Amino acid sequence: MGWWNMESGEEPGLFNGAMAEDKGLRMGDTPADIMSNALDEIIREYEAEFGRMPYREELLGAFNFVIGGLEEAGDIKSINPEEKQE
């Protein structure tokens, strides 16, 4: 299992590289494995319910829905200075 610094260009469009370095953003094998397992379960649910795999936009919608709840609860925050921070 490894962890690495997230740097500009690794995740295009997700964050400003300078902010990533300032905030010490990290990514690792374990979070990626957990997310992969969760996505596999969601895909199985779409296949069982609708007879098809989900579209990327549906997965992003589910992710954003959950992230929004975590932000409202104060469990996570954004590094984006343009977003409301409390």
N, C-alpha and C positions, 0 to 999 in steps of 0.2 A: 504494500500500500504506500502510495506516495502522495505528497502534496507539492504544489508548485504555485508560484506567484502568477496571478493573472496580469498580463501586460497588454499594452495597446496592440491591436491587430489579431490577438488570439480569439476574441469574441466580437467580431465586427458588429458595430451598431449598438452594442450593449452598454458601453461605458467609455468615457474618456480615459485614455491610457494614463495621463498624468494623475487623474483622480484615483485610478486603480492603485497606483504606486503609493500615493499619499495615504490611502485608507488601508493599505496592506491586504488587498483582496487575494483570496486563496481559492484554489480548486484542488480536488483530490479524487483518487480512484474510488474511495468508498462513497462519497456523495453521488458520483456518476453511476456507480453500481446500484445504489438505492433508487435513484431516479429511473434507471433502466428497468428495474423490477416493477416499479410503480406503473410505468408506461406499458409494460407487458400486460399487467393486470387490466388497465384501462382498455387496451386493444382487445383483449379477450371479451370484455364486457360489451364493447361495440359490436364485435362479431356475433355474440350471443343474442343481443337485443335487436340489431339492425341487419345482420348478415353481411356486414362489411367492416373493413378497417376504418378507423376514424381519419378524418382529414387533419392536416397539420393545424389548421385554424381552430378546430375543435379542441385539440390538445392544448394549444396556446390559450384558448378561452378558459378551459378548466384550470390551467396553471395560474392565469391572471386572477380568476375568481378566488382561488385559495390564497394567493399572495396578498390580495386586497384585504381579506379577512385577517391575515397575520399582521399586516401593517396597521389596520384599525385597532387591533388588540395591543399594539406596541411591541410585538414579538420580533419584528424586523424593521429595518428602515432603509431608505435609499441613499446612495451617495450623490445622486443628482441634485445639485444646489437649486435647480429650478422647481423641483417638487416640494410641496409643503412638508416641512419637518416640524415636529412638535417635541 
